[in-house]
Amino acid sequence: MRTFLFWLLAFIITAATAIYQRVTGPTYPVSGSIEFYQSNVEYKFLRSEDVGKDCLVEIQTENSTVTGKVFWRRFKYDKDWNEIVMWRDVNFLRAELPSQPSAGKLEYYVELSNGISQQTLPADQTIVVRYKGTVPLYVLIPHVIAMFGAMLLSTRTGLEYFRKEPRWKKLTLWTIGFLFVGGFVLGPLVQYLAFGAWWTGFPFGFDLTDNKTLLAMIMWLIAFYMMRKSANPKKWALIAAVALIVVYLIPHSVLGSELDYSKLEQAKTEIAVDSAGVD
């Protein structure tokens, strides 16, 4: 009975962590509603889109006198804002942001007007949408299963601390195995398909998703070594499990891959110069 309860508790912790990571991440849509000119306005702004697709910006309002504009620019590169007039489709105002190369980001916001006053959406921030390559489900699903399988196994291993006779060895090996496959085999493949880079964490960059995966693996390898040497091995299982939970609470994709538009423009210029020279 205790074994079942431990698995159930591990599952609940894993599920709660997964939900928290999802809704706090920088790719989760920003949504809300406001009252403007005696009518309700609802919005849901995307923060992730596939390369090759224009990003749809959509506002829902039944008031036909309300109009809208989208202001956008390339993130951390353009100084001036581009303007798109939204078109009306029954109860919706819509516009499309141009597709960008992989890891390209656009910063945008919406301005509503009724001819008398204006309202900015969101009121206190701009939205940043990042474009990514398409990752096939046969790669993405195993990656997600492996990563949260590692979380489940890690938590379950940590709960062995509360047994009089803990059975940690097989659980630890399964945890490390799932973490390796999910984070160091499938993870880089997903990263490459989405953003054209295999690894952007230490020592090549500051991607927190890669770095937290590396930290989690190091913690579990240290824990496994100390379990074999320590007179109280279950203590190390608990330490590693708690460390992994803390690592997983860091929102996914923070400080992730980001296109340097200055290098992109420089490359375009060099190509143009070379082409002119050939002519």
C-alpha positions as a Python dict, from the first residue, in 0.01 Angstrom:
ca = {
    (1, 'M'): (0, 0, 0),
    (2, 'R'): (284, 238, 84),
    (3, 'T'): (445, 172, -254),
    (4, 'F'): (122, 270, -431),
    (5, 'L'): (92, 587, -223),
    (6, 'F'): (452, 680, -301),
    (7, 'W'): (388, 640, -675),
    (8, 'L'): (65, 838, -650),
    (9, 'L'): (236, 1121, -462),
    (10, 'A'): (523, 1123, -713),
    (11, 'F'): (273, 1145, -999),
    (12, 'I'): (85, 1434, -836),
    (13, 'I'): (408, 1628, -778),
    (14, 'T'): (521, 1563, -1136),
    (15, 'A'): (186, 1667, -1286),
    (16, 'A'): (173, 1984, -1077),
    (17, 'T'): (528, 2074, -1179),
    (18, 'A'): (450, 2012, -1547),
    (19, 'I'): (144, 2238, -1535),
    (20, 'Y'): (334, 2512, -1351),
    (21, 'Q'): (622, 2495, -1599),
    (22, 'R'): (382, 2516, -1891),
    (23, 'V'): (176, 2815, -1779),
    (24, 'T'): (474, 3019, -1654),
    (25, 'G'): (692, 2965, -1960),
    (26, 'P'): (769, 3242, -2212),
    (27, 'T'): (588, 3059, -2494),
    (28, 'Y'): (250, 3038, -2317),
    (29, 'P'): (-8, 3273, -2477),
    (30, 'V'): (-99, 3598, -2300),
    (31, 'S'): (-476, 3626, -2266),
    (32, 'G'): (-730, 3844, -2090),
    (33, 'S'): (-1031, 4070, -2131),
    (34, 'I'): (-1110, 4438, -2075),
    (35, 'E'): (-1405, 4675, -2098),
    (36, 'F'): (-1357, 4929, -2378),
    (37, 'Y'): (-1619, 5174, -2502),
    (38, 'Q'): (-1902, 4992, -2325),
    (39, 'S'): (-1815, 4656, -2476),
    (40, 'N'): (-1615, 4351, -2371),
    (41, 'V'): (-1286, 4288, -2551),
    (42, 'E'): (-1115, 3949, -2527),
    (43, 'Y'): (-766, 3872, -2649),
    (44, 'K'): (-518, 3587, -2667),
    (45, 'F'): (-174, 3678, -2799),
    (46, 'L'): (57, 3403, -2924),
    (47, 'R'): (419, 3387, -2811),
    (48, 'S'): (530, 3096, -3029),
    (49, 'E'): (474, 3022, -3398),
    (50, 'D'): (612, 2788, -3665),
    (51, 'V'): (857, 2910, -3926),
    (52, 'G'): (677, 2966, -4255),
    (53, 'K'): (351, 3070, -4089),
    (54, 'D'): (240, 3426, -4024),
    (55, 'C'): (149, 3480, -3660),
    (56, 'L'): (-222, 3557, -3619),
    (57, 'V'): (-308, 3843, -3384),
    (58, 'E'): (-675, 3828, -3289),
    (59, 'I'): (-912, 4042, -3081),
    (60, 'Q'): (-1275, 3954, -3011),
    (61, 'T'): (-1525, 4239, -2977),
    (62, 'E'): (-1885, 4271, -3088),
    (63, 'N'): (-1863, 4651, -3109),
    (64, 'S'): (-1826, 4725, -3481),
    (65, 'T'): (-1706, 5081, -3415),
    (66, 'V'): (-1387, 4954, -3250),
    (67, 'T'): (-1085, 4938, -3481),
    (68, 'G'): (-735, 4813, -3417),
    (69, 'K'): (-373, 4839, -3523),
    (70, 'V'): (-80, 4608, -3451),
    (71, 'F'): (261, 4763, -3393),
    (72, 'W'): (560, 4531, -3431),
    (73, 'R'): (936, 4527, -3472),
    (74, 'R'): (1218, 4275, -3472),
    (75, 'F'): (1315, 4206, -3112),
    (76, 'K'): (1634, 4376, -2989),
    (77, 'Y'): (1711, 4506, -3339),
    (78, 'D'): (1460, 4748, -3490),
    (79, 'K'): (1410, 5087, -3325),
    (80, 'D'): (1102, 5195, -3519),
    (81, 'W'): (766, 5021, -3504),
    (82, 'N'): (590, 4882, -3811),
    (83, 'E'): (213, 4927, -3827),
    (84, 'I'): (-57, 4688, -3951),
    (85, 'V'): (-424, 4783, -3968),
    (86, 'M'): (-641, 4499, -3837),
    (87, 'W'): (-930, 4379, -4052),
    (88, 'R'): (-1273, 4295, -3915),
    (89, 'D'): (-1423, 3949, -3953),
    (90, 'V'): (-1770, 3959, -3789),
    (91, 'N'): (-1687, 3986, -3416),
    (92, 'F'): (-1310, 3963, -3458),
    (93, 'L'): (-1030, 4203, -3542),
    (94, 'R'): (-737, 4023, -3703),
    (95, 'A'): (-388, 4090, -3835),
    (96, 'E'): (-89, 3874, -3925),
    (97, 'L'): (274, 3924, -3830),
    (98, 'P'): (525, 3819, -4097),
    (99, 'S'): (702, 3487, -4051),
    (100, 'Q'): (1063, 3498, -3934),
    (101, 'P'): (1363, 3265, -3962),
    (102, 'S'): (1415, 3000, -3698),
    (103, 'A'): (1469, 3155, -3350),
    (104, 'G'): (1365, 3496, -3483),
    (105, 'K'): (1155, 3706, -3247),
    (106, 'L'): (904, 3985, -3303),
    (107, 'E'): (790, 4228, -3036),
    (108, 'Y'): (433, 4355, -3071),
    (109, 'Y'): (130, 4516, -2913),
    (110, 'V'): (-222, 4617, -3019),
    (111, 'E'): (-382, 4961, -3010),
    (112, 'L'): (-762, 4977, -3011),
    (113, 'S'): (-957, 5290, -3103),
    (114, 'N'): (-1317, 5403, -3115),
    (115, 'G'): (-1242, 5734, -3285),
    (116, 'I'): (-1237, 5916, -2952),
    (117, 'S'): (-998, 5725, -2725),
    (118, 'Q'): (-732, 5457, -2754),
    (119, 'Q'): (-649, 5147, -2551),
    (120, 'T'): (-324, 4953, -2564),
    (121, 'L'): (-324, 4575, -2528),
    (122, 'P'): (-167, 4449, -2317),
    (123, 'A'): (-173, 4764, -2108),
    (124, 'D'): (157, 4713, -1926),
    (125, 'Q'): (383, 4513, -2156),
    (126, 'T'): (468, 4413, -2511),
    (127, 'I'): (441, 4058, -2642),
    (128, 'V'): (738, 3868, -2786),
    (129, 'V'): (669, 3583, -3027),
    (130, 'R'): (946, 3341, -3121),
    (131, 'Y'): (944, 3140, -3443),
    (132, 'K'): (1053, 2777, -3441),
    (133, 'G'): (1101, 2496, -3688),
    (134, 'T'): (845, 2216, -3689),
    (135, 'V'): (935, 1926, -3460),
    (136, 'P'): (770, 1598, -3565),
    (137, 'L'): (546, 1443, -3300),
    (138, 'Y'): (742, 1117, -3319),
    (139, 'V'): (1040, 1310, -3182),
    (140, 'L'): (862, 1556, -2953),
    (141, 'I'): (633, 1309, -2772),
    (142, 'P'): (913, 1066, -2670),
    (143, 'H'): (1118, 1365, -2553),
    (144, 'V'): (836, 1494, -2331),
    (145, 'I'): (764, 1143, -2198),
    (146, 'A'): (1132, 1087, -2118),
    (147, 'M'): (1176, 1421, -1941),
    (148, 'F'): (870, 1392, -1723),
    (149, 'G'): (935, 1022, -1678),
    (150, 'A'): (1269, 1128, -1532),
    (151, 'M'): (1086, 1371, -1304),
    (152, 'L'): (844, 1100, -1192),
    (153, 'L'): (1121, 849, -1126),
    (154, 'S'): (1337, 1109, -952),
    (155, 'T'): (1055, 1206, -716),
    (156, 'R'): (969, 843, -654),
    (157, 'T'): (1334, 768, -574),
    (158, 'G'): (1347, 1058, -331),
    (159, 'L'): (1043, 922, -146),
    (160, 'E'): (1246, 610, -63),
    (161, 'Y'): (1393, 828, 211),
    (162, 'F'): (1079, 755, 411),
    (163, 'R'): (1123, 377, 396),
    (164, 'K'): (1300, 188, 669),
    (165, 'E'): (1465, -28, 405),
    (166, 'P'): (1493, 192, 95),
    (167, 'R'): (1528, 33, -247),
    (168, 'W'): (1694, 314, -433),
    (169, 'K'): (1947, 153, -668),
    (170, 'K'): (1723, 48, -960),
    (171, 'L'): (1509, 361, -929),
    (172, 'T'): (1820, 577, -942),
    (173, 'L'): (1951, 402, -1254),
    (174, 'W'): (1612, 439, -1423),
    (175, 'T'): (1606, 808, -1331),
    (176, 'I'): (1951, 870, -1479),
    (177, 'G'): (1861, 667, -1788),
    (178, 'F'): (1541, 860, -1858),
    (179, 'L'): (1717, 1191, -1793),
    (180, 'F'): (1997, 1100, -2032),
    (181, 'V'): (1766, 992, -2314),
    (182, 'G'): (1526, 1284, -2271),
    (183, 'G'): (1778, 1558, -2204),
    (184, 'F'): (2092, 1456, -2391),
    (185, 'V'): (1966, 1247, -2684),
    (186, 'L'): (1616, 1364, -2773),
    (187, 'G'): (1654, 1712, -2622),
    (188, 'P'): (1934, 1825, -2857),
    (189, 'L'): (1746, 1673, -3150),
    (190, 'V'): (1435, 1876, -3064),
    (191, 'Q'): (1653, 2186, -3021),
    (192, 'Y'): (1815, 2132, -3360),
    (193, 'L'): (1487, 2077, -3543),
    (194, 'A'): (1326, 2379, -3378),
    (195, 'F'): (1614, 2628, -3380),
    (196, 'G'): (1903, 2485, -3581),
    (197, 'A'): (2138, 2431, -3285),
    (198, 'W'): (2209, 2108, -3099),
    (199, 'W'): (2308, 2261, -2765),
    (200, 'T'): (2292, 2624, -2649),
    (201, 'G'): (2369, 2576, -2282),
    (202, 'F'): (2707, 2570, -2105),
    (203, 'P'): (2973, 2610, -2237),
    (204, 'F'): (2826, 2746, -2562),
    (205, 'G'): (2547, 2968, -2433),
    (206, 'F'): (2304, 3056, -2157),
    (207, 'D'): (1994, 2855, -2249),
    (208, 'L'): (1838, 2776, -1911),
    (209, 'T'): (1658, 2469, -2045),
    (210, 'D'): (1988, 2311, -2148),
    (211, 'N'): (2170, 2430, -1838),
    (212, 'K'): (1907, 2307, -1594),
    (213, 'T'): (1910, 1966, -1765),
    (214, 'L'): (2288, 1953, -1730),
    (215, 'L'): (2264, 2055, -1363),
    (216, 'A'): (2001, 1789, -1295),
    (217, 'M'): (2219, 1518, -1449),
    (218, 'I'): (2524, 1629, -1251),
    (219, 'M'): (2321, 1626, -929),
    (220, 'W'): (2195, 1273, -990),
    (221, 'L'): (2539, 1141, -1087),
    (222, 'I'): (2684, 1289, -767),
    (223, 'A'): (2395, 1144, -568),
    (224, 'F'): (2445, 799, -722),
    (225, 'Y'): (2815, 808, -638),
    (226, 'M'): (2749, 923, -280),
    (227, 'M'): (2476, 661, -231),
    (228, 'R'): (2732, 389, -297),
    (229, 'K'): (2978, 545, -53),
    (230, 'S'): (2754, 686, 218),
    (231, 'A'): (2629, 508, 528),
    (232, 'N'): (2298, 691, 475),
    (233, 'P'): (2236, 663, 97),
    (234, 'K'): (1867, 751, 107),
    (235, 'K'): (1960, 1104, 218),
    (236, 'W'): (2129, 1162, -118),
    (237, 'A'): (1827, 1032, -306),
    (238, 'L'): (1612, 1292, -132),
    (239, 'I'): (1863, 1572, -196),
    (240, 'A'): (1883, 1491, -569),
    (241, 'A'): (1505, 1459, -600),
    (242, 'V'): (1444, 1796, -435),
    (243, 'A'): (1713, 1953, -654),
    (244, 'L'): (1544, 1818, -967),
    (245, 'I'): (1207, 1958, -860),
    (246, 'V'): (1364, 2301, -806),
    (247, 'V'): (1532, 2280, -1148),
    (248, 'Y'): (1207, 2183, -1318),
    (249, 'L'): (1027, 2478, -1159),
    (250, 'I'): (1238, 2709, -1375),
    (251, 'P'): (1005, 2801, -1665),
    (252, 'H'): (1076, 2616, -1988),
    (253, 'S'): (1253, 2802, -2274),
    (254, 'V'): (1374, 3095, -2060),
    (255, 'L'): (1686, 3251, -2220),
    (256, 'G'): (1635, 3011, -2511),
    (257, 'S'): (1763, 3029, -2868),
    (258, 'E'): (1742, 3377, -3017),
    (259, 'L'): (1830, 3492, -3367),
    (260, 'D'): (2086, 3772, -3387),
    (261, 'Y'): (1935, 3996, -3655),
    (262, 'S'): (2252, 4203, -3685),
    (263, 'K'): (2443, 3894, -3802),
    (264, 'L'): (2158, 3805, -4036),
    (265, 'E'): (2164, 4150, -4196),
    (266, 'Q'): (2543, 4140, -4221),
    (267, 'A'): (2523, 3806, -4402),
    (268, 'K'): (2262, 3948, -4642),
    (269, 'T'): (2490, 4245, -4714),
    (270, 'E'): (2789, 4021, -4783),
    (271, 'I'): (2583, 3807, -5020),
    (272, 'A'): (2461, 4119, -5203),
    (273, 'V'): (2818, 4251, -5236),
    (274, 'D'): (2944, 3916, -5365),
    (275, 'S'): (2660, 3900, -5617),
    (276, 'A'): (2736, 4252, -5738),
    (277, 'G'): (3101, 4158, -5778),
    (278, 'V'): (3013, 3855, -5989),
    (279, 'D'): (2793, 4070, -6214),
}
